Amino acid sequence: MRMQSRLIGSVVTVTLVTQLTACGTLFFPDRRGQIEGKIDPVVAALDAIGILFYVIPGLIAFGIDFATGAIYLPDGETAQVDPVDLQQTIGADGQVDKQQLKALIERETGRSLPLDDPRLLQQRGSLQQLASYGLQPAA
């Protein structure tokens, strides 16, 4: 009897933890940061199943997936910008001029990005991080 209660407790714990982490964020971490797009029916269905079994964690899963953008399908498009052009967006103080960067991206890709959006995440990198991904600094 003791073994059965441990098994049931473990299953309930694992189920709640997976529901609280949100399906799209858990299964597709590379999609985080998207602002809009088509909703992935697989992620929406998994979040809906969470609502059927556990209402509050299912709603939290939907909220997290929408907030992080992991519920949206990727466009599948890629675009590359010449590093020489990117170098021109860096000012004399070493900071990136957001307006020049926005104009460059719009000119090269045809898309206007909301670089002033408060949800935009900016990250700083180092040469060690590039090397860990097997990349060479070229700009």
C-alpha positions as a Python dict, from the first residue, in 0.01 Angstrom:
ca = {
    (1, 'M'): (0, 0, 0),
    (2, 'R'): (285, 239, 80),
    (3, 'M'): (446, 180, -262),
    (4, 'Q'): (116, 256, -437),
    (5, 'S'): (73, 591, -257),
    (6, 'R'): (431, 690, -348),
    (7, 'L'): (365, 603, -711),
    (8, 'I'): (44, 806, -720),
    (9, 'G'): (216, 1099, -548),
    (10, 'S'): (503, 1088, -797),
    (11, 'V'): (268, 1083, -1096),
    (12, 'V'): (66, 1377, -961),
    (13, 'T'): (385, 1574, -887),
    (14, 'V'): (532, 1515, -1233),
    (15, 'T'): (200, 1609, -1397),
    (16, 'L'): (168, 1933, -1203),
    (17, 'V'): (529, 2032, -1270),
    (18, 'T'): (492, 1979, -1645),
    (19, 'Q'): (167, 2176, -1651),
    (20, 'L'): (316, 2467, -1456),
    (21, 'T'): (610, 2500, -1694),
    (22, 'A'): (385, 2549, -2000),
    (23, 'C'): (400, 2312, -2293),
    (24, 'G'): (529, 2547, -2564),
    (25, 'T'): (800, 2692, -2343),
    (26, 'L'): (908, 2344, -2239),
    (27, 'F'): (899, 2175, -2581),
    (28, 'F'): (1004, 2468, -2804),
    (29, 'P'): (1240, 2697, -2611),
    (30, 'D'): (1379, 2835, -2939),
    (31, 'R'): (1042, 3000, -3011),
    (32, 'R'): (1056, 3226, -2706),
    (33, 'G'): (1062, 3596, -2782),
    (34, 'Q'): (819, 3594, -3073),
    (35, 'I'): (562, 3869, -3057),
    (36, 'E'): (301, 3741, -3302),
    (37, 'G'): (231, 3478, -3563),
    (38, 'K'): (11, 3177, -3627),
    (39, 'I'): (-76, 2975, -3317),
    (40, 'D'): (72, 2625, -3312),
    (41, 'P'): (-224, 2385, -3279),
    (42, 'V'): (-11, 2123, -3103),
    (43, 'V'): (93, 2360, -2824),
    (44, 'A'): (-261, 2499, -2796),
    (45, 'A'): (-402, 2145, -2770),
    (46, 'L'): (-152, 2046, -2502),
    (47, 'D'): (-232, 2359, -2302),
    (48, 'A'): (-606, 2286, -2348),
    (49, 'I'): (-556, 1935, -2213),
    (50, 'G'): (-397, 2098, -1911),
    (51, 'I'): (-713, 2304, -1865),
    (52, 'L'): (-930, 1990, -1882),
    (53, 'F'): (-742, 1817, -1604),
    (54, 'Y'): (-614, 2108, -1397),
    (55, 'V'): (-788, 2440, -1462),
    (56, 'I'): (-548, 2679, -1289),
    (57, 'P'): (-221, 2521, -1415),
    (58, 'G'): (-369, 2496, -1765),
    (59, 'L'): (-457, 2865, -1768),
    (60, 'I'): (-111, 2945, -1635),
    (61, 'A'): (40, 2735, -1917),
    (62, 'F'): (-158, 2932, -2177),
    (63, 'G'): (-54, 3259, -2015),
    (64, 'I'): (314, 3165, -2010),
    (65, 'D'): (310, 3043, -2369),
    (66, 'F'): (146, 3363, -2492),
    (67, 'A'): (371, 3584, -2279),
    (68, 'T'): (690, 3416, -2400),
    (69, 'G'): (569, 3374, -2760),
    (70, 'A'): (635, 2999, -2755),
    (71, 'I'): (280, 2925, -2871),
    (72, 'Y'): (341, 3086, -3211),
    (73, 'L'): (471, 2892, -3510),
    (74, 'P'): (802, 3016, -3653),
    (75, 'D'): (784, 3188, -3991),
    (76, 'G'): (1052, 2966, -4139),
    (77, 'E'): (1217, 3262, -4304),
    (78, 'T'): (1577, 3359, -4255),
    (79, 'A'): (1763, 3673, -4348),
    (80, 'Q'): (2125, 3769, -4327),
    (81, 'V'): (2275, 4113, -4307),
    (82, 'D'): (2626, 4198, -4422),
    (83, 'P'): (2856, 4247, -4118),
    (84, 'V'): (2999, 4562, -4281),
    (85, 'D'): (2651, 4715, -4279),
    (86, 'L'): (2604, 4610, -3917),
    (87, 'Q'): (2931, 4779, -3824),
    (88, 'Q'): (2785, 5109, -3945),
    (89, 'T'): (2509, 5089, -3684),
    (90, 'I'): (2764, 5103, -3400),
    (91, 'G'): (2833, 5453, -3274),
    (92, 'A'): (3165, 5604, -3164),
    (93, 'D'): (3086, 5513, -2803),
    (94, 'G'): (3052, 5143, -2893),
    (95, 'Q'): (2673, 5137, -2845),
    (96, 'V'): (2431, 5018, -3111),
    (97, 'D'): (2213, 5295, -3254),
    (98, 'K'): (1865, 5139, -3246),
    (99, 'Q'): (1722, 5367, -3512),
    (100, 'Q'): (1999, 5283, -3762),
    (101, 'L'): (1968, 4912, -3678),
    (102, 'K'): (1591, 4925, -3728),
    (103, 'A'): (1634, 5102, -4064),
    (104, 'L'): (1897, 4848, -4175),
    (105, 'I'): (1681, 4549, -4082),
    (106, 'E'): (1379, 4702, -4255),
    (107, 'R'): (1582, 4774, -4569),
    (108, 'E'): (1738, 4426, -4585),
    (109, 'T'): (1444, 4209, -4479),
    (110, 'G'): (1141, 4421, -4556),
    (111, 'R'): (1012, 4388, -4200),
    (112, 'S'): (977, 4653, -3936),
    (113, 'L'): (1084, 4529, -3594),
    (114, 'P'): (961, 4695, -3275),
    (115, 'L'): (1303, 4766, -3124),
    (116, 'D'): (1145, 5000, -2869),
    (117, 'D'): (909, 4729, -2740),
    (118, 'P'): (948, 4688, -2361),
    (119, 'R'): (939, 4308, -2404),
    (120, 'L'): (1256, 4316, -2614),
    (121, 'L'): (1536, 4124, -2445),
    (122, 'Q'): (1888, 4252, -2499),
    (123, 'Q'): (2180, 4029, -2421),
    (124, 'R'): (2549, 4096, -2417),
    (125, 'G'): (2790, 3832, -2536),
    (126, 'S'): (3158, 3764, -2511),
    (127, 'L'): (3423, 3598, -2725),
    (128, 'Q'): (3411, 3295, -2496),
    (129, 'Q'): (3039, 3251, -2560),
    (130, 'L'): (3094, 3270, -2934),
    (131, 'A'): (3373, 3014, -2909),
    (132, 'S'): (3151, 2778, -2708),
    (133, 'Y'): (2905, 2777, -3001),
    (134, 'G'): (3187, 2723, -3248),
    (135, 'L'): (3149, 3073, -3398),
    (136, 'Q'): (3421, 3315, -3504),
    (137, 'P'): (3372, 3690, -3451),
    (138, 'A'): (3357, 3844, -3798),
    (139, 'A'): (3221, 4196, -3754),
}
